[in-house]
Amino acid sequence: MKRTDKRQWLAGCVLLLSLIAVTITTVFANELSKKPDRTRQSRQFSAQLSEKIDLECESTDLIAHVLYQHLSSFSKSMASSGANGANVAWEGNQAKTWYIEQQRYGEQLVIGGLIKNDPKAIQAGFKMFDWGFAHQASDGSFPGTGDAFHSTSFFVEAVAHTLLIIQQSPQSQKYAQKVAQYTPLVHRAALWMISPKVWERGIKNNQPYTHRRYLVAAALGITGKLTGDRQLINYAQTSIADGLSLQRKDGVNPEKGGFDTSYQMVGVVYAERWVTYFPQDDLTPKVKEMIDRALLWEKARILPSGEISKEGNTRTGGQETGRVGKVKDVDYSTVLRGFTYGECVNGDKKWEAIARQIAQYYTH
């Protein structure tokens, strides 16, 4: 081979090897660049999966076929205007005070309607929410509502929870417009809750009631999840931590210095919602431990018949009246929901067995 030809041959080999190296490097770099996307997609999928647990829990046999069996019962106290409960009397000039929390029952109507495929119930729920937001001020508050901070907490949690459930539902596109309509309104209400003076006064008024720590945490945390507002989640964590510090060693979450078998479970239900939406939060393992202790304590107060004992209750033993003037009693549906979610979230079948025992007593 001539020297010139040899040089050309060597140059060609070098060029070919260079092209191969560049190709390999490019392919390798592309593959590396894809890995963060896969990681992000995996995280997004994991987050979506954790949120779907809530819809799955709401769709369990006991909740779907016991608590959502008669959806019309949630709207029987609603006026044609959308006012509900005590607000009907206020609207008719028969009462001095209205309460935004009375409109929260739209949550059961919408979620139950999604699960039972009942468009009429869903529309009734939206009507209830619409009446509430029609009375909202530009700063997010609900002027004139009684017990403003606490009542707003109930309504904010109910609306935000409903919107997240809609997003998880197969009917999400059908009701996307309602989600878009309500999201900035419920966000505004949550931001009003954490405004300095409102927050300080609200937290002070909530002090005797442990369940309100978990209600506030769910209201702000779930709204934060819905809107991507980290500040709301931070406030929710503060409220959760405060609630955890109050639980007694025997599992009681105190209400007005004692125990209450109904309000114990109100707090548990809101804590369970925290677990479903924030499974990776640093506080969640402690919240799960709190829930287990609280359920064990409650279990000991379920009679063999399935009846929930109210002996010794500080609030639902005949001492207090509700917004419509009726004496407060143990809310079996909240207790049943708390045990059902306990099984759904933690996979402990003994909680489901207790829930079925309660359902047998109160619905047969």
Protein Blocks (a to p, Z undefined) as FASTA:
>chain_A
ZZklmmmmmmmmmmmmmmmmmmmmmmmmmmmmmmmmmmmmmmmmmmmmmmmmmmmmmmpm
klmmmmmmmmmlmmmmpcfkopahjlmmmmnopafbdcfklmmmmmmmmmmmmmnopakl
mmmmmmmmmmmmmmccfkopaehiahkllmmmmmmmmmmmmmmmmmmpmklmmmmmmmmm
mmmmmmmmmmmmmgmklmmmmmmmmmmpmklmmmmmmmmmmmmmmnopaklmmmmmmmmm
mmmmmpcfkopaceehiacfklmmmmmmmmmmmmmmmmmbmklmmmmmmmmmmmmmmmmm
ccfkopacfehiaklnopaccfkopacdddfklmmmmmmmmmmmnopaklmmmmmmmmmm
mmZZ
